[in-house]
Amino acid sequence: IKFDLVIIVDTIEHIKKKEALGVISRAKRLLNRGGELVIITPNYNSIWAVLEGILDKLSIVPKFAGKQHLSKFDKQSLSTAFIRTGFSQIKVSSFNLFSFLLPFKSLNLILLRLELKFLGSSGCLIYISGKNI
């Protein structure tokens, strides 16, 4: 079975980096020619790294570093993984700098739109897509 689209959200950071790179490779093999892989994962070249460290120190959530999040990616490292795996037409961006902190959906969406327009490269989450050409 082959697919036109494979989406992986908040998953690859929970496995070791070598395994995460294997997931990207296996996902490519599941795609039809022209199919697209989309991955969303924390951006460790953003304020997320600081927030995660604070949460770990305060122990108000289960520990992230080395326990929940075993792989850390930024836009460059994830782009490199896509290139090495043979993806083309790669698009990478980030979002959710502060908008995820707002409890009201309508306010969250307004702030998210502003973030995407003015702060597109520094969000806490990476969005990457690539085509299997």
Disulfide bonds with the S-S distance in Angstrom:
none
